[in-house]
Amino acid sequence: MLCFFELDFLFFHVKFTEAKHYHAKLVNIRKEMLMLHEKTSKLKKRALKLQQKRQKEELEREQQREKEFEREKQLTARPAKRT
């Protein structure tokens, strides 16, 4: 039969083992959260760069359209002035 001291020791040992187990789980969760934070930060940065690139390309296309429109306007035949 186990005495109270042995029971206390076993109880302490079980609880300490559980604490180590949960501490390891928390450490793993923290590592995973840090990794996910880094990934989301990189994705946000990449998304911002892509958005800026698209906006720049759209602006360049619009400017090109305006240049072509002005060129066509200049090339359009106009009636000659009679003097």
N, CA and C atoms as an extended XYZ file, in Angstrom:
249
Properties=species:S:1:pos:R:3:atomname:S:1:resname:S:1:resid:I:1 pbc="F F F"
N         0.843       -1.180        0.000 N   MET     1
C         0.000        0.000        0.000 CA  MET     1
C         0.889        1.245        0.000 C   MET     1
N         0.450        2.246       -0.741 N   LEU     2
C         1.235        3.477       -0.853 CA  LEU     2
C         0.936        4.401        0.320 C   LEU     2
N         1.977        5.045        0.830 N   CYS     3
C         1.765        6.012        1.901 CA  CYS     3
C         1.468        7.381        1.299 C   CYS     3
N         1.079        8.319        2.151 N   PHE     4
C         0.721        9.655        1.670 CA  PHE     4
C         1.873       10.339        0.954 C   PHE     4
N         3.087       10.142        1.447 N   PHE     5
C         4.256       10.756        0.814 CA  PHE     5
C         4.419       10.264       -0.619 C   PHE     5
N         4.275        8.965       -0.804 N   GLU     6
C         4.400        8.404       -2.145 CA  GLU     6
C         3.280        8.895       -3.055 C   GLU     6
N         2.063        8.989       -2.507 N   LEU     7
C         0.936        9.498       -3.292 CA  LEU     7
C         1.169       10.951       -3.691 C   LEU     7
N         1.660       11.747       -2.732 N   ASP     8
C         1.958       13.149       -3.037 CA  ASP     8
C         3.029       13.246       -4.114 C   ASP     8
N         4.051       12.395       -3.997 N   PHE     9
C         5.121       12.406       -4.990 CA  PHE     9
C         4.584       12.020       -6.369 C   PHE     9
N         3.754       10.978       -6.437 N   LEU    10
C         3.176       10.553       -7.712 CA  LEU    10
C         2.290       11.659       -8.300 C   LEU    10
N         1.477       12.273       -7.447 N   PHE    11
C         0.606       13.360       -7.901 CA  PHE    11
C         1.449       14.508       -8.459 C   PHE    11
N         2.493       14.878       -7.718 N   PHE    12
C         3.383       15.949       -8.167 CA  PHE    12
C         4.046       15.575       -9.486 C   PHE    12
N         4.510       14.346       -9.593 N   HIS    13
C         5.179       13.888      -10.814 CA  HIS    13
C         4.219       13.953      -12.010 C   HIS    13
N         2.988       13.494      -11.823 N   VAL    14
C         1.992       13.526      -12.904 CA  VAL    14
C         1.716       14.969      -13.315 C   VAL    14
N         1.502       15.828      -12.344 N   LYS    15
C         1.198       17.234      -12.657 CA  LYS    15
C         2.388       17.922      -13.328 C   LYS    15
N         3.590       17.629      -12.878 N   PHE    16
C         4.778       18.219      -13.485 CA  PHE    16
C         4.929       17.739      -14.932 C   PHE    16
N         4.658       16.462      -15.168 N   THR    17
C         4.726       15.913      -16.526 CA  THR    17
C         3.682       16.584      -17.417 C   THR    17
N         2.476       16.769      -16.885 N   GLU    18
C         1.426       17.470      -17.643 CA  GLU    18
C         1.851       18.902      -17.956 C   GLU    18
N         2.430       19.562      -16.978 N   ALA    19
C         2.868       20.947      -17.177 CA  ALA    19
C         3.926       21.016      -18.278 C   ALA    19
N         4.869       20.087      -18.281 N   LYS    20
C         5.891       20.062      -19.330 CA  LYS    20
C         5.251       19.838      -20.699 C   LYS    20
N         4.286       18.929      -20.740 N   HIS    21
C         3.596       18.629      -21.996 CA  HIS    21
C         2.885       19.878      -22.529 C   HIS    21
N         2.127       20.550      -21.663 N   TYR    22
C         1.390       21.735      -22.111 CA  TYR    22
C         2.322       22.899      -22.434 C   TYR    22
N         3.439       22.986      -21.730 N   HIS    23
C         4.420       24.022      -22.047 CA  HIS    23
C         4.981       23.795      -23.450 C   HIS    23
N         5.285       22.536      -23.773 N   ALA    24
C         5.795       22.214      -25.114 CA  ALA    24
C         4.750       22.556      -26.177 C   ALA    24
N         3.478       22.270      -25.877 N   LYS    25
C         2.411       22.612      -26.825 CA  LYS    25
C         2.344       24.125      -27.036 C   LYS    25
N         2.454       24.877      -25.947 N   LEU    26
C         2.411       26.338      -26.054 CA  LEU    26
C         3.588       26.873      -26.857 C   LEU    26
N         4.759       26.298      -26.647 N   VAL    27
C         5.942       26.723      -27.401 CA  VAL    27
C         5.726       26.471      -28.886 C   VAL    27
N         5.180       25.304      -29.230 N   ASN    28
C         4.912       24.993      -30.636 CA  ASN    28
C         3.868       25.931      -31.234 C   ASN    28
N         2.833       26.228      -30.472 N   ILE    29
C         1.800       27.158      -30.955 CA  ILE    29
C         2.411       28.530      -31.196 C   ILE    29
N         3.259       28.972      -30.279 N   ARG    30
C         3.902       30.283      -30.434 CA  ARG    30
C         4.774       30.319      -31.692 C   ARG    30
N         5.553       29.245      -31.916 N   LYS    31
C         6.388       29.178      -33.122 CA  LYS    31
C         5.523       29.246      -34.374 C   LYS    31
N         4.425       28.495      -34.354 N   GLU    32
C         3.534       28.481      -35.516 CA  GLU    32
C         2.912       29.860      -35.747 C   GLU    32
N         2.530       30.528      -34.659 N   MET    33
C         1.954       31.869      -34.794 CA  MET    33
C         2.974       32.846      -35.369 C   MET    33
N         4.207       32.767      -34.927 N   LEU    34
C         5.252       33.640      -35.459 CA  LEU    34
C         5.481       33.373      -36.941 C   LEU    34
N         5.498       32.092      -37.313 N   MET    35
C         5.685       31.726      -38.713 CA  MET    35
C         4.523       32.264      -39.560 C   MET    35
N         3.296       32.105      -39.055 N   LEU    36
C         2.128       32.603      -39.789 CA  LEU    36
C         2.157       34.124      -39.901 C   LEU    36
N         2.606       34.788      -38.845 N   HIS    37
C         2.714       36.248      -38.879 CA  HIS    37
C         3.708       36.679      -39.955 C   HIS    37
N         4.846       35.998      -40.017 N   GLU    38
C         5.849       36.322      -41.041 CA  GLU    38
C         5.288       36.095      -42.440 C   GLU    38
N         4.596       34.977      -42.627 N   LYS    39
C         4.024       34.678      -43.943 CA  LYS    39
C         2.984       35.719      -44.347 C   LYS    39
N         2.105       36.088      -43.412 N   THR    40
C         1.078       37.078      -43.755 CA  THR    40
C         1.708       38.434      -44.033 C   THR    40
N         2.759       38.779      -43.289 N   SER    41
C         3.440       40.051      -43.545 CA  SER    41
C         4.039       40.062      -44.947 C   SER    41
N         4.680       38.956      -45.328 N   LYS    42
C         5.270       38.867      -46.670 CA  LYS    42
C         4.188       38.932      -47.739 C   LYS    42
N         3.069       38.246      -47.500 N   LEU    43
C         1.975       38.261      -48.479 CA  LEU    43
C         1.371       39.659      -48.618 C   LEU    43
N         1.213       40.357      -47.495 N   LYS    44
C         0.676       41.719      -47.557 CA  LYS    44
C         1.614       42.634      -48.337 C   LYS    44
N         2.913       42.490      -48.075 N   LYS    45
C         3.905       43.304      -48.776 CA  LYS    45
C         3.863       43.012      -50.274 C   LYS    45
N         3.777       41.725      -50.619 N   ARG    46
C         3.719       41.323      -52.029 CA  ARG    46
C         2.441       41.842      -52.688 C   ARG    46
N         1.322       41.741      -51.981 N   ALA    47
C         0.052       42.220      -52.522 CA  ALA    47
C         0.106       43.726      -52.768 C   ALA    47
N         0.727       44.464      -51.856 N   LEU    48
C         0.851       45.910      -52.028 CA  LEU    48
C         1.700       46.234      -53.248 C   LEU    48
N         2.817       45.519      -53.419 N   LYS    49
C         3.670       45.746      -54.593 CA  LYS    49
C         2.914       45.455      -55.880 C   LYS    49
N         2.162       44.346      -55.897 N   LEU    50
C         1.388       44.001      -57.092 CA  LEU    50
C         0.328       45.059      -57.390 C   LEU    50
N        -0.322       45.542      -56.347 N   GLN    51
C        -1.343       46.576      -56.530 CA  GLN    51
C        -0.713       47.850      -57.094 C   GLN    51
N         0.433       48.240      -56.548 N   GLN    52
C         1.114       49.433      -57.043 CA  GLN    52
C         1.554       49.248      -58.490 C   GLN    52
N         2.031       48.049      -58.819 N   LYS    53
C         2.457       47.764      -60.190 CA  LYS    53
C         1.269       47.860      -61.141 C   LYS    53
N         0.130       47.282      -60.749 N   ARG    54
C        -1.068       47.340      -61.593 CA  ARG    54
C        -1.533       48.780      -61.785 C   ARG    54
N        -1.508       49.557      -60.714 N   GLN    55
C        -1.923       50.957      -60.817 CA  GLN    55
C        -0.996       51.724      -61.751 C   GLN    55
N         0.301       51.467      -61.646 N   LYS    56
C         1.272       52.136      -62.510 CA  LYS    56
C         1.027       51.757      -63.967 C   LYS    56
N         0.808       50.450      -64.215 N   GLU    57
C         0.544       49.999      -65.582 CA  GLU    57
C        -0.740       50.617      -66.129 C   GLU    57
N        -1.769       50.687      -65.309 N   GLU    58
C        -3.037       51.286      -65.742 CA  GLU    58
C        -2.848       52.769      -66.056 C   GLU    58
N        -2.084       53.471      -65.228 N   LEU    59
C        -1.804       54.882      -65.473 CA  LEU    59
C        -1.045       55.051      -66.784 C   LEU    59
N        -0.057       54.193      -67.021 N   GLU    60
C         0.712       54.265      -68.269 CA  GLU    60
C        -0.180       53.991      -69.481 C   GLU    60
N        -1.088       53.007      -69.355 N   ARG    61
C        -2.016       52.721      -70.461 CA  ARG    61
C        -2.923       53.917      -70.737 C   ARG    61
N        -3.407       54.528      -69.673 N   GLU    62
C        -4.288       55.696      -69.833 CA  GLU    62
C        -3.529       56.850      -70.484 C   GLU    62
N        -2.290       57.069      -70.063 N   GLN    63
C        -1.489       58.135      -70.670 CA  GLN    63
C        -1.228       57.837      -72.145 C   GLN    63
N        -0.979       56.577      -72.470 N   GLN    64
C        -0.759       56.188      -73.866 CA  GLN    64
C        -2.026       56.425      -74.689 C   GLN    64
N        -3.192       56.080      -74.118 N   ARG    65
C        -4.458       56.331      -74.822 CA  ARG    65
C        -4.645       57.821      -75.093 C   ARG    65
N        -4.317       58.637      -74.092 N   GLU    66
C        -4.455       60.082      -74.264 CA  GLU    66
C        -3.517       60.599      -75.350 C   GLU    66
N        -2.281       60.094      -75.375 N   LYS    67
C        -1.329       60.504      -76.419 CA  LYS    67
C        -1.855       60.122      -77.796 C   LYS    67
N        -2.366       58.885      -77.911 N   GLU    68
C        -2.898       58.437      -79.198 CA  GLU    68
C        -4.107       59.270      -79.615 C   GLU    68
N        -4.947       59.598      -78.658 N   PHE    69
C        -6.119       60.422      -78.949 CA  PHE    69
C        -5.685       61.797      -79.447 C   PHE    69
N        -4.710       62.397      -78.776 N   GLU    70
C        -4.212       63.712      -79.189 CA  GLU    70
C        -3.568       63.634      -80.572 C   GLU    70
N        -2.835       62.566      -80.828 N   ARG    71
C        -2.200       62.387      -82.140 CA  ARG    71
C        -3.265       62.271      -83.223 C   ARG    71
N        -4.293       61.479      -82.971 N   GLU    72
C        -5.390       61.344      -83.938 CA  GLU    72
C        -6.084       62.686      -84.148 C   GLU    72
N        -6.223       63.414      -83.081 N   LYS    73
C        -6.874       64.726      -83.164 CA  LYS    73
C        -6.052       65.663      -84.051 C   LYS    73
N        -4.721       65.596      -83.904 N   GLN    74
C        -3.839       66.437      -84.714 CA  GLN    74
C        -3.865       66.009      -86.184 C   GLN    74
N        -4.045       64.719      -86.435 N   LEU    75
C        -4.028       64.209      -87.802 CA  LEU    75
C        -5.376       64.347      -88.516 C   LEU    75
N        -6.416       64.641      -87.784 N   THR    76
C        -7.741       64.768      -88.386 CA  THR    76
C        -7.742       65.918      -89.385 C   THR    76
N        -8.330       65.647      -90.544 N   ALA    77
C        -8.379       66.685      -91.591 CA  ALA    77
C        -9.252       67.837      -91.129 C   ALA    77
N        -8.755       69.041      -91.396 N   ARG    78
C        -9.515       70.244      -91.050 CA  ARG    78
C        -9.739       71.040      -92.329 C   ARG    78
N       -10.846       71.683      -92.390 N   PRO    79
C       -11.081       72.504      -93.591 CA  PRO    79
C       -10.058       73.640      -93.662 C   PRO    79
N        -9.590       73.896      -94.857 N   ALA    80
C        -8.609       74.966      -95.057 CA  ALA    80
C        -9.306       76.312      -94.951 C   ALA    80
N        -8.594       77.269      -94.415 N   LYS    81
C        -9.138       78.626      -94.306 CA  LYS    81
C        -8.982       79.316      -95.649 C   LYS    81
N       -10.024       79.987      -96.101 N   ARG    82
C        -9.953       80.721      -97.365 CA  ARG    82
C        -9.589       82.157      -97.073 C   ARG    82
N        -8.689       82.618      -97.821 N   THR    83
C        -8.271       84.012      -97.661 CA  THR    83
C        -8.554       84.838      -98.874 C   THR    83
